[in-house]
Amino acid sequence: MARMLRAAAEPRISRPTGAPTWLVVALACAGQFLVVLDVSVVNVALPSMRADLGLSGSGLQWVVNAYAIAFAGFMLLGGRAGDLYGRKRTFLVGLALFTLASLGGGLAREGWELLAARAVQGLGAAVLAPATLTILTAAVPEGAARARAIATWTAVGAGGGAAGGLVGGLLVDGLSWRWVLLINVPVGAVVLLGALRWLPESRAGDGRRLDLPGALLVTAGLGSLAYGISQTEAAGWAAAGTLVPLVAGLLLIGLFLLVEARTAAPLMPLGLLRLRPVASANVAMFLNGSAMFCMWFFMTLYAQNVLGYSPLEAGLALVPSSLAVVAGSKLAPRLMRGAGARNVAVLGAVVAAAGFGWQSTITVDGAYLTAIMFPGILMMLGAGLTATPLAALATSGADPGEAGLVSGLVNTSRTMGGSLGLAVMSTVAAARTEDGAAPGAAAEGPVALVEGYASAFRASAVVLVVGAVVMAVWLPRRTSAR
């Protein structure tokens, strides 16, 4: 990938003059929207993909996991590449990879072609995602304006994840499963042209080479961990297929830390982890991501498997929640001016925990307003309130030269937290569903399913309460640039 970025850097790209800040923010947010949307948009298309391409059950699982593992595994590499080779260049390279892979996946005729395309999509997303936040923070001076811009970035990203089910349902019902991937091609092309014309270039490189040993170790380590996590739902935590990659991932990350401590130009300067804003905000992002990511998954399952909603109806049912996360993200900067970033983050976690607690009271004949809409609004309002101050704290705690890396850390923390949280909560739900099945009744019965989903929501509420305590104790009182 370093060779690709160097090749992309050879032509001199002039700085755009007079590009309005709002346009730079809009382009960065558009890139983030595409990245997050593709985490969830394929879910409703999986049955159609299986029927059309003849995928096995495990192959179908890898339609999702190939993207998530490549995304998480290459995130730090993408963030550091932006610092060294230029944030605009990495944005363009990542978006081009993502768009071309979307075209390949949409035209796939065999299962392996689709899986390969999803893995390349994840690689492109990992290069693109850190650059979106770094470009935004470089374009907007620190203060209230940057907080508003980060809030917009957070809202657009959260909205992408929330809109995945609705967009996927509309495309599958109206066209075919291929369009959940092909839709990225015209959108990506428009954003690519706009970015090439208007995005300013910035870089913090000083002639250093990319730390390839460190990049390979951390990518292999995170990828191995993500793979092990993805195996837990099917094989369980004690299976060799789960334990071996998890242990290997931990060993590789340990070796990565040793290499970084001794190399002259590390991929991730370990001093960053000693900065309180960076360390505390990333731990908080990990904890909150592990709970929040589960919401869309289990709410969609509850709506379809228990209440009998169609995929499109389930997507429409979650529209108020999607609007709530946007509202929370936009409200956060105003609250931050008076209450401070730490207090707003804690408030968001408490509000979300209340929503998850309410959601854990679901029944087999729940009404839409009290079983989906109102608790969903609380959960996602809290998510929006929490994400904006955490991103602001993390990015304000490091030098400008490390901005891309810190952005990669933020995205990695959230993605890995979501992957681990979903695996853990799925295990909790599956165990409770099996225990809750009546003697002689199917484990997939509505009553047993509701008990499993409710257990997952309760466990998520506990994680959020723990996260609120961690944030109240560890987060700094206010953002401060170094």
C-alpha positions in Angstrom: 0.0 0.0 0.0 3.0 2.3 0.7 4.0 1.9 -3.0 0.5 2.8 -4.1 0.5 6.0 -1.9 3.9 7.0 -3.1 2.8 6.6 -6.7 -0.3 8.7 -6.0 2.0 11.4 -4.5 4.2 11.8 -7.5 2.1 14.3 -9.5 2.1 17.7 -7.7 -1.4 18.4 -6.5 -2.0 22.1 -6.0 -3.8 23.5 -3.0 -7.3 24.7 -3.8 -7.8 28.3 -3.1 -10.9 29.8 -1.7 -12.7 26.4 -1.1 -15.3 27.2 1.5 -14.9 25.4 4.8 -18.4 24.0 4.6 -17.6 22.2 1.3 -14.4 20.6 2.8 -16.5 19.4 5.8 -19.2 18.1 3.5 -16.7 16.1 1.4 -15.1 14.6 4.5 -18.5 13.7 5.9 -19.6 12.1 2.6 -16.6 9.8 2.7 -17.3 8.9 6.3 -21.0 8.2 5.4 -20.0 5.7 2.7 -17.6 3.9 5.0 -20.1 3.5 7.8 -23.1 2.8 5.6 -21.4 -0.3 4.1 -20.9 -1.8 7.6 -24.7 -2.4 7.8 -26.3 -2.0 4.4 -25.6 -5.5 3.2 -27.4 -7.2 6.1 -30.9 -7.2 4.6 -29.4 -8.3 1.2 -27.7 -11.5 2.6 -30.6 -13.9 1.8 -30.7 -12.7 -1.8 -27.0 -13.0 -2.1 -27.0 -16.5 -0.8 -29.8 -17.6 -3.3 -28.1 -15.9 -6.2 -24.5 -16.9 -5.7 -25.0 -20.2 -3.9 -23.1 -19.1 -0.8 -22.9 -21.5 2.2 -23.8 -20.4 5.7 -20.2 -19.6 6.6 -19.6 -17.9 3.3 -22.6 -15.7 4.0 -21.1 -14.7 7.3 -17.9 -13.7 5.6 -19.8 -11.2 3.4 -19.9 -9.1 6.6 -16.7 -10.2 8.2 -14.4 -9.7 5.2 -15.3 -6.0 5.3 -15.1 -5.6 9.0 -11.8 -7.4 9.5 -10.0 -5.6 6.7 -11.5 -2.3 8.0 -10.3 -2.8 11.6 -7.0 -4.4 10.7 -5.7 -1.6 8.3 -7.1 1.4 10.2 -3.9 2.5 12.0 -1.9 2.0 8.8 -4.3 4.2 7.0 -4.1 6.9 9.6 -0.3 7.0 9.7 -0.2 6.9 5.8 -2.3 10.1 5.8 0.2 11.9 8.1 3.2 10.9 6.0 1.9 11.0 2.4 -0.8 13.6 2.6 -4.4 13.4 3.9 -6.0 14.4 0.6 -4.0 11.7 -1.3 -5.0 9.0 1.1 -8.6 10.1 1.0 -8.4 9.8 -2.8 -6.7 6.5 -2.8 -9.0 5.0 -0.2 -12.2 6.3 -1.9 -11.0 5.0 -5.3 -10.3 1.5 -3.9 -13.6 1.5 -2.1 -15.5 2.6 -5.2 -13.8 0.1 -7.5 -14.3 -2.7 -5.1 -18.0 -1.8 -4.8 -18.3 -2.1 -8.6 -16.5 -5.5 -8.5 -18.8 -6.8 -5.7 -21.9 -5.6 -7.5 -20.9 -7.4 -10.7 -19.7 -10.6 -8.9 -20.8 -13.9 -10.4 -19.1 -16.2 -7.9 -19.1 -16.2 -4.1 -15.3 -15.8 -3.9 -15.5 -12.7 -6.1 -17.9 -11.1 -3.8 -15.8 -11.9 -0.7 -12.7 -10.6 -2.3 -14.5 -7.4 -3.3 -15.7 -6.9 0.3 -12.2 -7.3 1.7 -10.8 -4.7 -0.7 -13.8 -2.4 0.2 -12.6 -2.8 3.9 -9.1 -1.9 2.9 -10.3 1.2 1.1 -12.4 2.2 4.0 -9.5 1.8 6.4 -7.4 4.2 4.3 -10.3 6.6 3.8 -11.9 6.8 7.3 -9.0 8.3 9.3 -8.4 10.9 6.6 -12.0 12.2 6.8 -11.7 13.3 10.4 -8.1 14.6 10.0 -9.1 16.7 6.9 -12.0 18.1 8.9 -10.0 19.1 12.0 -7.3 20.6 9.8 -9.8 22.7 8.0 -11.6 24.1 11.0 -9.8 25.9 13.8 -10.2 24.5 17.3 -13.0 25.8 19.4 -16.8 26.0 18.9 -16.6 25.8 15.1 -14.5 22.6 15.2 -16.9 21.1 17.8 -19.8 21.7 15.4 -17.9 20.2 12.5 -17.0 17.1 14.5 -20.6 16.9 15.5 -21.7 16.9 11.9 -19.1 14.3 11.1 -20.3 12.1 14.0 -24.0 12.6 13.0 -23.3 11.7 9.4 -21.3 8.6 10.4 -24.0 7.5 12.8 -26.7 8.2 10.3 -24.9 6.0 7.8 -24.9 3.1 10.2 -28.5 3.8 11.1 -29.7 4.2 7.5 -28.1 0.9 6.4 -31.2 -1.2 7.0 -33.6 1.3 5.4 -31.4 1.9 2.3 -30.7 -1.8 1.9 -34.3 -2.7 2.2 -35.3 -0.1 -0.4 -32.6 -1.2 -2.9 -33.3 -5.0 -2.4 -37.0 -4.6 -2.7 -37.0 -2.1 -5.6 -34.0 -3.4 -7.6 -31.7 -6.3 -6.5 -29.1 -7.1 -3.9 -26.4 -5.9 -6.3 -27.5 -2.3 -5.9 -26.5 -2.2 -2.2 -22.9 -2.2 -3.6 -23.4 -0.6 -7.0 -25.0 2.5 -5.4 -21.6 3.4 -4.1 -20.2 3.7 -7.6 -21.9 6.9 -8.7 -21.8 8.4 -5.2 -18.2 7.6 -4.8 -17.3 9.0 -8.3 -19.0 12.3 -7.5 -17.3 12.6 -4.1 -13.9 11.6 -5.7 -14.2 14.4 -8.3 -15.2 16.9 -5.7 -12.4 15.9 -3.4 -9.9 16.2 -6.2 -11.0 19.7 -7.0 -11.7 21.2 -3.6 -10.0 19.3 -0.8 -6.8 21.1 0.5 -3.7 19.0 0.9 -2.0 18.7 4.3 0.7 16.4 5.6 2.9 16.1 8.6 5.6 13.9 7.0 9.2 14.9 7.3 10.7 12.5 4.8 10.3 9.5 7.1 9.3 6.2 5.6 6.2 4.3 6.7 7.0 1.9 9.5 6.3 -1.3 7.5 7.3 -3.8 10.2 5.1 -2.1 12.7 2.3 -1.7 10.1 2.4 -5.4 9.3 2.5 -6.5 12.9 -0.4 -4.3 14.0 -2.5 -5.1 10.9 -1.9 -8.8 11.4 -2.6 -8.5 15.1 -5.9 -6.6 14.8 -7.0 -8.7 11.8 -6.3 -11.9 13.9 -8.3 -10.5 16.8 -11.1 -9.5 14.6 -11.2 -12.9 13.0 -11.2 -14.6 16.4 -14.0 -12.4 17.5 -16.0 -13.2 14.4 -15.7 -16.9 15.2 -17.2 -16.7 18.7 -20.9 -16.7 17.7 -20.6 -19.8 15.6 -17.9 -21.8 17.5 -18.0 -20.4 21.0 -15.3 -18.8 23.1 -13.6 -22.0 24.1 -13.2 -23.5 20.6 -9.7 -23.8 19.1 -10.9 -21.8 16.0 -11.6 -18.9 18.4 -8.8 -19.2 20.9 -5.9 -19.6 18.4 -6.5 -16.4 16.5 -7.3 -14.5 19.6 -4.0 -15.5 21.3 -2.1 -15.0 18.1 -3.6 -11.5 17.8 -2.6 -10.6 21.4 1.0 -11.9 20.8 1.3 -10.0 17.5 0.1 -6.7 19.2 2.6 -7.3 22.1 5.4 -7.7 19.5 4.2 -4.6 17.8 4.5 -2.6 21.0 8.1 -3.9 21.5 9.0 -2.9 17.9 7.5 0.5 18.3 9.5 1.2 21.5 12.7 0.6 19.6 12.2 2.0 16.1 13.4 5.5 15.2 10.2 6.4 13.3 7.4 4.3 14.8 4.0 3.8 13.2 2.4 4.7 16.6 4.6 6.7 19.0 3.9 5.0 22.4 4.0 8.4 24.1 0.5 9.0 22.6 -0.9 6.4 25.0 0.5 8.5 27.9 -1.6 11.5 26.9 -4.7 11.5 29.1 -7.1 12.9 26.4 -6.0 10.3 23.8 -5.9 7.3 26.1 -9.1 8.0 28.1 -11.2 9.0 25.0 -10.2 5.9 23.1 -11.0 3.6 26.0 -14.4 5.3 26.4 -15.0 5.0 22.6 -14.2 1.3 22.8 -16.7 0.7 25.7 -19.4 2.8 24.1 -18.9 1.2 20.7 -19.2 -2.2 22.2 -22.7 -1.4 23.5 -24.0 1.0 20.8 -23.2 -1.2 17.8 -25.4 -4.0 19.2 -28.5 -1.8 19.1 -29.2 -1.9 15.4 -28.5 -5.6 15.1 -30.8 -6.7 17.9 -33.5 -4.2 17.2 -33.7 -5.4 13.6 -33.8 -9.0 14.7 -36.5 -8.3 17.2 -38.6 -6.4 14.7 -38.4 -9.1 12.1 -38.1 -12.4 14.0 -40.6 -11.6 16.8 -42.9 -8.8 15.6 -43.0 -10.0 12.0 -41.8 -6.8 10.3 -40.4 -7.1 6.8 -36.8 -5.8 6.2 -38.2 -2.5 4.8 -40.6 -2.1 7.6 -37.9 -2.8 10.1 -35.7 -0.1 8.5 -38.6 2.4 8.6 -39.3 1.6 12.2 -35.8 2.7 13.1 -36.0 6.1 11.3 -36.8 8.0 14.6 -33.7 6.5 16.1 -31.6 7.6 13.1 -32.9 11.1 13.5 -32.2 11.0 17.3 -28.5 10.2 16.8 -28.2 13.1 14.4 -30.0 15.4 16.9 -27.7 14.3 19.7 -24.6 14.9 17.6 -25.7 18.4 16.7 -26.9 19.2 20.3 -23.6 18.1 21.8 -21.5 21.1 20.8 -24.0 23.5 22.4 -24.0 21.6 25.6 -20.2 21.3 25.6 -19.8 25.1 25.6 -21.5 25.3 29.0 -21.0 21.9 30.6 -17.7 20.8 29.1 -16.9 17.8 26.9 -16.5 15.3 29.8 -19.9 16.0 31.4 -21.7 15.8 28.0 -20.0 12.5 27.2 -21.1 11.1 30.6 -24.6 12.5 30.1 -24.9 10.7 26.8 -23.8 7.4 28.2 -26.4 7.7 31.0 -29.2 8.5 28.6 -28.2 5.6 26.3 -28.1 3.3 29.3 -31.6 4.3 30.2 -32.7 3.5 26.7 -31.1 0.1 26.7 -32.6 -0.6 30.1 -36.1 0.3 28.8 -35.5 -1.9 25.7 -34.7 -4.9 27.9 -38.4 -4.9 28.9 -39.5 -6.0 25.5 -42.3 -8.6 25.1 -43.5 -10.9 22.2 -46.4 -8.5 21.5 -44.7 -5.2 22.1 -46.2 -2.0 20.7 -44.2 0.0 18.3 -44.1 3.2 20.4 -42.9 1.5 23.7 -41.0 -1.4 22.3 -39.0 0.2 19.5 -39.5 3.9 19.0 -39.1 5.6 22.4 -36.3 3.4 23.8 -34.5 3.5 20.4 -34.7 7.3 20.5 -33.1 7.4 24.0 -30.3 4.9 23.0 -29.3 6.8 19.9 -29.7 10.3 21.4 -27.2 9.2 24.0 -24.9 7.8 21.3 -24.9 11.2 19.5 -24.3 13.1 22.7 -21.3 10.8 23.6 -19.5 10.4 20.4 -18.9 14.1 19.6 -17.1 15.1 22.8 -15.0 11.9 22.8 -13.8 12.6 19.2 -13.1 16.2 20.2 -11.1 15.2 23.3 -9.1 12.6 21.4 -8.1 14.8 18.5 -7.3 17.8 20.7 -4.8 15.8 22.8 -2.1 15.2 20.2 0.3 17.2 18.1 -0.9 18.1 14.5 1.7 15.7 13.1 -0.1 12.8 14.8 -3.6 13.9 13.8 -4.1 11.1 11.3 -2.9 8.5 13.6 -5.2 9.7 16.4 -8.1 9.7 14.0 -7.2 6.1 13.1 -7.1 5.2 16.8 -10.6 6.7 17.3 -12.1 4.7 14.4 -10.2 1.5 15.4 -11.4 1.8 19.0 -15.0 2.2 17.9 -14.8 -0.5 15.3 -13.1 -3.1 17.4 -15.3 -2.2 20.4 -18.4 -2.8 18.1 -17.0 -6.1 16.8 -16.1 -7.4 20.2 -19.3 -6.1 21.8 -21.5 -7.7 19.1 -19.7 -11.1 19.5 -20.1 -11.0 23.3 -23.8 -9.8 23.2 -24.6 -12.4 20.6 -23.2 -15.1 22.8 -25.2 -13.7 25.8 -28.4 -13.6 23.7 -27.9 -17.2 22.3 -27.2 -18.7 25.7 -30.3 -17.0 27.3 -32.4 -18.0 24.3 -31.4 -21.6 24.7 -32.0 -21.6 28.4 -35.4 -19.8 28.0 -36.8 -22.2 25.5 -39.7 -24.3 27.0 -39.1 -28.0 27.2 -39.8 -29.5 23.9 -40.2 -26.1 22.2 -37.9 -24.7 19.5 -35.1 -22.5 20.7 -36.1 -20.1 17.9 -39.5 -19.5 19.4 -40.6 -15.9 20.0 -40.6 -16.2 23.8 -37.1 -17.6 23.9 -35.8 -15.1 21.4 -37.2 -12.2 23.4 -35.5 -13.4 26.5 -32.2 -13.6 24.6 -32.5 -10.1 23.1 -33.6 -8.6 26.4 -30.5 -10.1 28.1 -28.3 -8.5 25.4 -29.9 -5.1 26.0 -29.4 -5.4 29.8 -25.8 -6.4 29.4 -25.2 -3.4 27.1 -26.8 -1.1 29.7 -24.3 -2.4 32.2 -21.4 -1.7 29.9 -22.6 1.8 29.3 -22.9 2.5 33.1 -19.3 1.2 33.5 -18.3 3.5 30.6 -20.0 6.5 32.2 -18.0 5.9 35.5 -14.7 5.5 33.5 -15.4 8.8 31.7 -16.4 10.7 34.8 -13.1 9.6 36.5 -10.6 9.6 33.7 -11.6 12.1 31.0 -10.0 15.6 31.3 -12.3 18.4 32.1 -11.9 20.2 28.8 -10.2 19.9 25.4 -6.8 21.4 25.1 -4.5 21.5 22.0 -0.9 20.5 22.4 
